[in-house]
């Protein structure tokens, strides 16, 4: 549950950063965590997701675009786009986390913060991402 909370916080930060057009910096992080009494572990994992998703957003968007045939990343709802970005970061760059875990977490977060239809949409895209991203935990699972 700690990682789920961290992923939810990461989504909130990514959404806020996109909405405001701000870059991730120490002041924004400090302001975000005011009023959130969380463990260092939750904060660190959320920060890793946000920092690395933002750092690799161009590559991540290319991966999503390839998997989301007939969909422009810019046309997606902002909340869905950021769920996909964070999950794609984990699939592509965090091979220590099984793709099934990443996908399930993204779907559950989509159900909570978006819509049931969004959850199915996200599932379909992430399934393609997990099957095609070199080095992803999903691809490694299939090769065993």
Phi, psi and omega in degrees: 000334179296316180292325176298313178299318179298319179295322178295317176297319179300317177300316179298318179293315179300316179299313180298316180297319179293317182296319182273341184078010180281157173266155178290125176212173185302318182295318180294318179297314180299316179296319180300316186282351176299130179086357176250104180273089184238160178287160177300322181300315179295313180298317182295316180294318177299316180297319177301314180298311183296309182302311184285328175295314179295321181295325184250019188302324180296313178294319180298315179297325177295319179297315180296315181301319179295321181282331183262071181304138178069015177232131173272137179302323180294334180279345181288151175301141184304318181295317179293318179301318182285328172298313179297318180297312181297316180292322178294322174304312182296319180294320186274328188242345182245077183287357176279351180250122181301142182299326180298324178291313180301313182295315180298317179299315180297319180294315179295321178293321177297319178298324182283319188254347181232231184233167176299320178295323178296321179300317178293319178300312180296319178302314181298316180291314181294329176298316177294319179300312182298329180280341188244341184286119178301132178084357181290154179300325179296317179293320178295322178299320181289333183280345182288000000 
